[in-house]
Amino acid sequence: MITSEADTWDIDASSCLSCGQFVDWDKMPEPEQEVHIPQDILGKPLKELKKLAREGYWAASHTLRAQVYHRLIQQVACRLITPDALVYRDVASRLFGKLSVSSHPLPEFLEGCSMPTYCLNLEGVTALKKILICVANLFPDITYSPILPSLVALLLHYSEDEAQCFENISRLIASNTPHTSYIDQSFLAHRASSMTFGDLANKHCPAAHKLIASTSENVFEVYSEWLSWLFHDLPFNYAIRVFDVYLLEGQKVLYRIALALLKQYRLSVTSTELERTDTKADLQAFVQNIAEHMTVDKLLERAFGIRLFSRKEIWLLQMANRKALMERGITMVQSR
């Protein structure tokens, strides 16, 4: 969550970021529309920025999105000592100066986790691995974070180099805004978020929740994939629009969008599909083929039409779920 209004940030074609070196442009969607970009767009109040992001304004230009991302993340309130681009260059030089990236194992916190690459080229995939290895080196407290590879991959599409991407993901990791978060960094936090999503699904999507409960042996196992729906299963042009609003509004917005997907799944499922037992796989396939059911604009419209709890109430619910898990002794990854 951005905690202060931006100064006036000029968007000027002559000062474009040299983003794109990590992108396979044959896979990358074209900008949705070319529009005139006001010079003072990022000097607008936070409320107006949220509206622009929800309406897909950043999708009008790769340059605009790259500059917006960097500027917004630089305004995220975070811990005083947070590794930056200079630290990354130093650590990366030390780690990869003599040995190739392939000789370094991926961090333990990614064990069993998928690593989407979206529209990255081979250079981008290598950069993704390097950044994740450096994150593990500089953030030893991270023990489990399945969402992290997707966020780094998405940022790399709009970063001018590895160091800038690392600095921006570091700020999201180190965010200390009250009652909000960007990235779950432990199995306990991830599990508590999944329980919270289950609570919200029960309240806001009762029909879908009832369907999942009746067709699944373990409802929680289905809901434990809720973040994967957004940052693994959604196509790139949907995931990047989710990322647009996520940077401005934090994790709360992810609950909204996942609930909207769940609602649409219930509306789209057929009687034949109801007879299946693998609801988890059905939901994954549904999200991967979401374009057959609704546009990204319609998805976001429905997401923001849900009357959700306040950010503080959701945070309190997460804390209650975390406490319940700790009382049951569930703080570390069991068998995956």
N, C-alpha and C positions, 0 to 999 in steps of 0.2 A: 504494500500500500504506500503510495507516495504521500509524504507527510507535509510537504510544503509546496506552494505554488511555484512554478518555474519562472525564471526571468524570461525576457523576450529572447527566443532562440530563432535566429534566422535560418531558413531553409533556402539555400542558394545552390543552383546547379553547378556553379563554378567551384563550390567547396564540397562537392559530393564525396562521401566516403568511397574508398576503393574497395567496396565489398564485392563479393562474387567470385573470388579466386577459389573458393571451396565448393562451388556449385556446378553441377552438371546441368547446363542451361537447356539441354534437350528435354530434361524431365521437369524443369521449373515452369509452373503456370505463368502465363502472361499477366501483367497487372490487369485488374478487373476493369479499370477505366482510367483514362488520362484526364486529370482535372487540373485547374489552376490552383497552385498551392500558395496560400497567403503567407507572406513573409513572417507574420507574427503568430503562426498557428500554435506554436508551443508556449506562447505567452498567455494563452487563454486560461481561464479558471479551471480547476480540477474537474468540476462538474461537467463543463463543456467538453473537456478532453475525453472523459468517460463516454459521453454521448457520441463523439466522433469515432472513438474506437469501436463501440458497439455497432455503429452503422457501417463499419468497414472502410473508413476513410484512409487508413494507412495502406490499404490494398491497392490504392490508386497508383502507387509508385514504389519500386524497390528502394530507390534512394531515400524517399520520405520515411519508409518503414525502418530502414537502417539507422537513420539519424534519430528518429523517435525512440527506438529501442535504447540506443546508447544514452540519450539525454534522460529518459525516464529512469533508467536503472541507476544513473549517477545521482539521482535524487532520492533513492531508497535509503531510509534511515538504517544504518547498520553499525556493528560494533566498531569501536575506535580503531582497533588494530585489525584490519582486514587486508589480506594479500592483494596486491594490485598487479598491473602489467609488468612493472619493473621486477617484482618478486618472481613472477612467472618466468620471465626471460632468464633470470639467474638460475632458478631451479631446473627449468627445462634444459638449459645448457649443461648443467651438472649431470642431470639424469640421462640425457640423450646425446651428449657430446661425442661419446665413443661407441655406445651400443645402439643398435637400431631399436625402433619402437617394438618390433615383434619379439625382441628378447625380454621385454618387460611384461610380466603377467598383469592382467586387469585387476583393479582393486578388489579386495575381498567383499566390500559392501555391494558389489554387483553380482555376487555369486547367484546363479540361477535367474538373473534378470536379463531381459531382452535389450538389444541396443539398436533401435531404429536409426536409419541413416537418411531417410526421406530423399531429398534431391542432391545429396552431397556427392562430389566426385571422389576419386581415390585419394587425392590430397586431403580432402575434407574428412574422410573416414580416418586417415592417419592422425589428423589434427584432433579429431574427436577423442581418440584413444590417448593421445599425449595429454590433453587437458584433463581427462578423467584420472589419469595416473598422477598428475600434479595436484589435483584436488585431494586425492587420498593422502598424498605426501604432506600437504599443508593444512588439511582438516582431518586430523586423526580421530576426532570424535565422531565422525560419520561412520556408522556401522551397518546401515541398511538404507538404500535410497533408490528404489527401482525407477523413479520418475526422472532422476538426474541425467541419464544419457540422452533422453529425448529433449530435455530443455537445452542442454549443451548443443545438440545437433541442430535444433531450430535456431538458436542464436548464431551458430556458425554461418548459416545462410546469409546473415546480415551483419557480419563482422569484417573489419578490414584486415585483421590478422588474429593469430591464436591468442596473443597476449591480451588484446582487447576483449575477446570472448571470455577468456579466463577471468579477467577483472570483473566483468559484468555478472558472470555466474557466481563469483565469490561474494558479490554484494547481495545477491538473492539468498545465498546460503547464510550469510551473516546478518541478515535483516533482524532488527530488534524492535520493530514497530509493535506497540501493545496490542494484544488480542488478535493478532493476525500472523500469518506465516506464509512462506512461499514453498518451502521444500521440507518434507518430512525426512529426518536424518537418522532414524533408528527404527528397528522393527516395532517397538512399542508405539512410537508416534504413528507409523504407517497403519498399524492394526487399529489404533484408536480412531484414526481418520476413517477407516473402513467401517467401523462400528457406528461412527457418527453418520456416515452416508446411509447406512441401514436404517438408523433412526429417522432420518429425514425422508427416506423412501417410504417408510411405513406411514408417515404423516402426510406427505405431499403426493405420493403415487400409490394409494391403497390398492387399486386394481392390479397394477403391475406387481406390487409386493405380494399380493395374494396369489397371483399366477406363479411367481417364482417359488413361493413357499410350497405350493401344491405340486410343483414339477421338479423340485430339487431336494436332494437328500440333505444338503447343507447350504442354507441361504447365505450364511456369512461367506462361504467360499466364493459364491457368485459375486457378492458385493465387494470382496477383497480386490476385484479386478477393476474397480470403478475408475481409477486413474489411468489404467492401461487403455480403457475405451478412448480416453481423450488424447493421450500422448503415446499411443502405439497403434491403435486400430483405426482411428480417424484418418482419412486421406490428408495429405499435406495441406491442401487449400482450405480444409476445415480446421486442422490442428493449428495452423498459423493464425487464423482468426480468433481461435480460443486464446492463443498466446497473447494477441493484441490486448484483450481485455484483462487477462490474468496479470499482466505487468502493472496495470493501473489499480486493480481491485483485489489482488491476492487470492488465496485459496478459496475464499467463499464463492467466487464466481465459478470455480470448477464444480462445486456441488450443484450449482444451478444448472449448468450445461449437462452434467451427467444425469440429473433428474429429468431434464427435457428429453434426453435420449431414451431413458427408461420409459417415460410416458409414450413416446412414439413407438417404441418396441411393442408395447402392449396393444397399441392401436393397429399395428401392422402385422402382428402374428396371426397365422391362420389356424383353423381347427386341426389341420394335419400336423402343423408344427407343435401344437399344444400337446400332442401325443408323444413327442420326443422327451427323452429324459436328460439330455445334455444341454440344459439351459445355458450354462456358462459358454459353451461353444456357439450356441445359437445367437446369443447376445453379441459375441465377438464378431461373428459373420455379419450380423445386422449392422453393426457400427462400421465395419469395413466397407459395406455397400450402402452407406447412408445416403449417397447421392440419388439412389433409386427411390428414396422415401421423402426427402425434404432437402431444400437448399440450405446453405450455411446461414443465410440471412433469416430464414424461417426458424432454424434451430436456435439462434441467438434471441430472436424475438420471443419465442416460447420460454426460453430460459429466464429471461428478464421479466416475464409475466408471472412467474411463480413468486408468491408472497412468502419469502423466506425469513427465517429468524434474523436478528441483527448480528453483526460480526461478533460482538461481545457474547451474545447468547450461544452462538455456535462454538466459540472458544470455550465457554463454560461447559458445554456438552462434551466437547473433546476432552477437557480435563477430567470430567466425571468418568468418561469411558476409560481414560488412561489409568485413573485410580482403581477402577474395577478390575482392569487387566493386571495391575501390579498386585492387587490383593489375591488374585488367582495365580500369581507367580508366572504370568506370561509377559516376559520382558525381552526375551531373546528369540531369534529364529529357531523354530522347531525343525522338523524335517520338511523339506520343500519338495 
